[in-house]
Amino acid sequence: MTRLRIAAAGLLAVAFAAGTLSNTPRRASRIIIGGYRVLSADFHVHSFPLSWSTLSPWDTVIEAQRRGLDVIAMTSHNHVWVANAGRWYSRIAGGPIVFAGEEIVSDRYHLLAVGIQRAIGWNQTAGSAIDEIHRQGGIAIAAHPIAHFWPAYDPQAREKVDGAEVVQPVAWASEAFARG
C-alpha cells in the first residue's frame, strides 16, 4: 500500500508540474490610440472565499494574465482582504494591475467600490455608500443592470455614481432581469 501511495503522490506531482508549466499566459497585442496605450480590463472580478467564485486570489491573477487582461478590480462581496491578497500576489508575480475593491451587497442594491482601502458598510443607502467610496478615493460603479436594484439609486445617488455596468451575465438569467 505504501508503494501505491508513493506512486500516486509522484504522479500527482508530475501532473501538477506539467499543468503549471504548460499554462503560459497569452500575450495581448499592444493597442495604441492617439498616442495612448489601451488597456484591457475587468472591474468586476470575484475570488473565493466569501464570493461567487472557485478561484483563489492568486489563481484569479493567473487567470486574468492568461486571458490577456492588463487590469482587474477584485471585488469580493463586502470585504477587501481578498483583493489586497490578490494585489500583493500580482505585484510579486508580475501579473496585471490589481485594484482592491469590493462589491457592496445589500438587499436593495449591489455597488462596486474600486480603489478603496477599507470595506464599506453594506447597511446604508446607495448614496451614503457612494460618499464613503469617494472619501477613500475610489470610484463607484452600479452593479448588475437589473430592475430590482435600480430603485435604490434615487436622483441624488444617480448624480454621485461614477458609472454603471451596461451588461452583466445575470441580465441573461431571465426575461424579467433582461428588461431591467
Stockholm file with secondary structure:
# STOCKHOLM 1.0

chainA/1-180         MTRLRIAAAGLLAVAFAAGTLSNTPRRASRIIIGGYRVLSADFHVHSFPLSWSTLSPWDTVIEAQRRGLDVIAMTSHNHVWVANAGRWYSRIAGGPIVFAGEEIVSDRYHLLAVGIQRAIGWNQTAGSAIDEIHRQGGIAIAAHPIAHFWPAYDPQAREKVDGAEVVQPVAWASEAFARG
#=GR chainA/1-180 SS CHHHHHHHHHHHHHHHHHHHHHCCCCCCCCEEETTEEECCEEEEECCSSSSSCSSCHHHHHHHHHHTTCSEEEEEEETCSHHHHHHHHHHHHHTCCEEEEEEEEECSSCEEEEESCSSCCCSSSCHHHHHHHHHHTTCEEEECCCCTTTGGGCCHHHHHHCCEECSCCGGGGSCHHHHHC
#=GC SS_cons         CHHHHHHHHHHHHHHHHHHHHHCCCCCCCCEEETTEEECCEEEEECCSSSSSCSSCHHHHHHHHHHTTCSEEEEEEETCSHHHHHHHHHHHHHTCCEEEEEEEEECSSCEEEEESCSSCCCSSSCHHHHHHHHHHTTCEEEECCCCTTTGGGCCHHHHHHCCEECSCCGGGGSCHHHHHC
//
